[in-house]
């Protein structure tokens, strides 16, 4: 098992950050990492996501939603091929850090037979994608609060 973890402070309330994260149809407008997203945010549902990690290969996949907790958490499980080959549990956590401020964390836990062989190739582009998405979400959420 391997894990990537990123976080960023956002000067916006949890509800605003969630509304941006949950608006899948708007991802092409602002998200440099997950450039297309479709589906219904309910546990057990499947999403269709296109990721474009910087320096990595674009990929479309269909993860299953594990948790949808408005204003707090979004998690899904994606797989490449059959279960146990290359699986990734992806998550977002929204944590209040005082009035009108949150800490957004984004992580992924990778498991499966191919992880040791592919880790060096996927880790850096995936982390860069997380950081780019975090920064873009921060900019969008903070801009929404300005008159």
Sine and cosine of phi, psi and omega as CSV:
sin_phi,cos_phi,sin_psi,cos_psi,sin_omega,cos_omega
0.00,0.00,0.73,-0.69,0.08,-1.00
-0.80,-0.60,0.41,-0.91,-0.04,-1.00
-0.63,-0.78,0.60,-0.80,0.18,-0.98
-0.90,-0.43,0.61,-0.79,-0.03,-1.00
-0.58,-0.81,0.75,-0.66,0.08,-1.00
-0.71,-0.71,0.35,-0.94,0.11,-0.99
-0.43,-0.90,0.35,-0.94,-0.02,-1.00
-0.46,-0.89,0.58,-0.82,0.10,-1.00
-1.00,0.04,0.70,-0.72,-0.02,-1.00
-0.80,-0.59,0.80,-0.61,0.02,-1.00
-1.00,0.09,0.94,0.33,0.02,-1.00
-0.32,-0.95,0.43,-0.90,0.01,-1.00
-0.94,0.33,0.40,-0.92,-0.02,-1.00
-0.82,0.57,-0.62,0.78,-0.03,-1.00
-0.88,0.47,-0.64,0.77,0.00,-1.00
-0.93,0.35,-0.69,0.72,0.01,-1.00
-0.88,0.48,-0.70,0.71,0.03,-1.00
-0.87,0.49,-0.69,0.73,-0.05,-1.00
-0.88,0.48,-0.56,0.83,0.04,-1.00
-0.96,0.29,-0.72,0.70,-0.01,-1.00
-0.89,0.46,-0.60,0.80,-0.07,-1.00
-0.99,0.12,-0.22,0.98,-0.01,-1.00
-1.00,0.06,0.97,0.23,-0.09,-1.00
-0.85,0.52,-0.61,0.79,-0.05,-1.00
-0.89,0.46,-0.43,0.90,-0.03,-1.00
-1.00,0.04,-0.10,1.00,-0.04,-1.00
-0.78,0.62,-0.67,0.74,0.01,-1.00
-0.87,0.49,-0.38,0.93,-0.02,-1.00
-0.97,0.25,-0.41,0.91,-0.13,-0.99
-0.63,-0.78,-0.32,0.95,-0.20,-0.98
-1.00,-0.09,0.92,-0.40,-0.02,-1.00
-0.99,0.16,-0.16,0.99,-0.05,-1.00
-0.97,-0.26,-0.83,0.56,0.08,-1.00
-0.99,-0.14,1.00,-0.10,-0.19,-0.98
-1.00,0.06,-0.16,0.99,0.09,-1.00
-0.46,-0.89,0.65,-0.76,-0.02,-1.00
-0.50,-0.87,0.74,-0.68,0.03,-1.00
-0.66,-0.75,0.50,-0.87,0.08,-1.00
0.66,-0.75,0.02,-1.00,0.01,-1.00
-0.94,-0.35,0.74,-0.67,-0.03,-1.00
-0.99,0.13,0.99,0.13,0.14,-0.99
-0.61,-0.79,0.63,-0.78,-0.02,-1.00
-0.80,0.60,0.71,-0.71,-0.01,-1.00
1.00,-0.05,-0.33,0.94,0.00,-1.00
-0.96,0.28,0.38,-0.93,0.08,-1.00
-0.98,-0.22,0.65,-0.76,0.12,-0.99
-0.97,-0.25,0.33,-0.94,0.21,-0.98
-0.89,-0.46,0.89,-0.45,-0.08,-1.00
-0.83,-0.56,0.62,-0.78,0.15,-0.99
-0.90,-0.44,0.87,-0.50,0.05,-1.00
-0.95,-0.32,0.56,-0.83,0.04,-1.00
-0.72,-0.69,0.99,0.17,-0.01,-1.00
-0.93,0.38,0.67,-0.74,0.04,-1.00
-0.84,0.54,0.81,-0.58,0.02,-1.00
0.97,0.24,0.07,1.00,0.00,-1.00
-0.89,-0.46,-0.04,-1.00,-0.01,-1.00
-1.00,0.03,0.74,-0.67,0.12,-0.99
-0.89,0.46,0.52,-0.85,-0.05,-1.00
-0.46,-0.89,0.64,-0.77,0.12,-0.99
-0.94,-0.35,0.72,-0.69,0.02,-1.00
-0.56,-0.83,0.20,-0.98,-0.09,-1.00
-0.82,-0.57,0.99,0.16,0.01,-1.00
-0.97,0.26,0.37,-0.93,0.07,-1.00
-0.98,-0.21,0.75,-0.66,0.00,-1.00
-0.94,0.33,0.76,-0.65,0.03,-1.00
-0.99,-0.16,-0.62,0.78,-0.04,-1.00
-0.54,-0.84,0.69,-0.72,0.10,-1.00
-0.71,-0.71,0.99,-0.16,-0.01,-1.00
-0.88,-0.48,1.00,-0.06,-0.09,-1.00
-0.75,0.67,0.75,-0.66,0.01,-1.00
0.98,0.20,-0.03,1.00,-0.09,-1.00
-0.74,-0.67,-0.76,0.65,-0.15,-0.99
-0.40,-0.92,0.56,-0.83,0.13,-0.99
-0.66,-0.75,0.81,-0.59,0.00,-1.00
-0.65,-0.76,0.57,-0.82,0.08,-1.00
-0.60,-0.80,0.27,-0.96,0.06,-1.00
-0.87,-0.50,0.86,-0.51,0.05,-1.00
-0.92,-0.40,0.46,-0.89,-0.02,-1.00
-0.68,-0.73,0.54,-0.84,0.17,-0.99
-0.95,-0.32,0.91,-0.42,-0.04,-1.00
0.97,0.23,-0.63,-0.78,-0.06,-1.00
-1.00,0.09,0.41,-0.91,0.04,-1.00
-0.82,0.57,0.68,-0.74,0.03,-1.00
1.00,-0.02,-0.06,1.00,0.03,-1.00
-1.00,0.05,-0.85,0.53,0.06,-1.00
-0.42,-0.91,0.99,-0.13,-0.07,-1.00
-0.93,-0.37,0.56,-0.83,0.05,-1.00
-0.68,-0.73,0.85,-0.53,0.14,-0.99
-0.99,-0.12,0.92,-0.39,-0.09,-1.00
-0.97,-0.23,0.64,-0.77,0.00,-1.00
-0.55,-0.83,0.43,-0.90,0.13,-0.99
-0.80,-0.59,0.72,-0.69,0.11,-0.99
-0.84,-0.54,0.69,-0.72,0.04,-1.00
-0.91,-0.42,0.90,-0.44,-0.11,-0.99
-0.85,-0.52,0.90,-0.44,0.04,-1.00
-0.85,0.52,0.68,-0.74,0.02,-1.00
-0.80,-0.60,0.67,0.74,-0.05,-1.00
0.93,-0.36,-0.06,-1.00,-0.06,-1.00
-0.91,0.41,0.87,-0.49,0.09,-1.00
0.93,0.37,0.44,0.90,-0.03,-1.00
-0.58,-0.81,0.67,-0.74,0.03,-1.00
-0.71,-0.70,0.35,-0.94,0.18,-0.98
-0.95,-0.31,0.87,-0.49,0.06,-1.00
-0.99,-0.12,0.80,-0.60,0.14,-0.99
-0.90,-0.43,0.55,-0.84,0.05,-1.00
-0.72,-0.69,0.75,-0.66,-0.06,-1.00
-0.57,-0.82,0.24,-0.97,0.17,-0.99
-0.51,-0.86,0.71,-0.70,0.09,-1.00
-0.95,-0.31,0.86,-0.51,-0.05,-1.00
-0.97,-0.23,0.69,-0.73,0.06,-1.00
-0.57,-0.82,0.31,-0.95,0.05,-1.00
0.81,-0.58,0.26,-0.97,-0.08,-1.00
-0.83,0.56,-0.64,0.77,-0.10,-1.00
-0.99,0.11,-0.19,0.98,-0.08,-1.00
-0.82,0.57,-0.75,0.66,-0.01,-1.00
-0.87,0.49,-0.49,0.87,-0.05,-1.00
-0.99,0.11,-0.47,0.88,-0.07,-1.00
-0.97,-0.26,-0.14,0.99,-0.14,-0.99
-0.81,0.59,-0.75,0.66,-0.05,-1.00
-0.88,0.47,-0.51,0.86,-0.03,-1.00
-0.98,0.17,-0.51,0.86,-0.08,-1.00
-0.98,-0.18,-0.41,0.91,-0.14,-0.99
-0.89,0.46,-0.81,0.59,-0.08,-1.00
-0.91,0.42,-0.74,0.67,0.03,-1.00
-0.90,0.45,-0.58,0.81,0.00,-1.00
-0.93,0.38,-0.71,0.70,0.05,-1.00
-0.86,0.51,-0.69,0.72,0.02,-1.00
-0.88,0.48,-0.62,0.78,0.05,-1.00
-0.90,0.43,-0.68,0.73,0.05,-1.00
-0.86,0.52,-0.74,0.67,-0.05,-1.00
-0.91,0.42,-0.63,0.78,0.04,-1.00
-0.91,0.41,-0.67,0.74,0.03,-1.00
-0.91,0.42,-0.69,0.73,0.03,-1.00
-0.85,0.53,-0.73,0.69,-0.02,-1.00
-0.90,0.44,-0.64,0.76,0.00,-1.00
-0.93,0.36,-0.63,0.77,0.04,-1.00
-0.91,0.42,-0.67,0.74,0.05,-1.00
-0.85,0.52,-0.76,0.65,-0.02,-1.00
-0.87,0.49,-0.68,0.73,-0.02,-1.00
-0.92,0.39,-0.70,0.71,-0.02,-1.00
-0.92,0.40,-0.67,0.74,-0.02,-1.00
-0.95,0.30,-0.56,0.83,0.04,-1.00
-0.93,0.37,-0.54,0.84,0.00,-1.00
-0.91,0.42,-0.38,0.93,-0.04,-1.00
-1.00,-0.01,-0.09,1.00,-0.01,-1.00
-1.00,-0.05,0.57,-0.82,-0.01,-1.00
-0.94,0.34,0.00,0.00,0.00,0.00
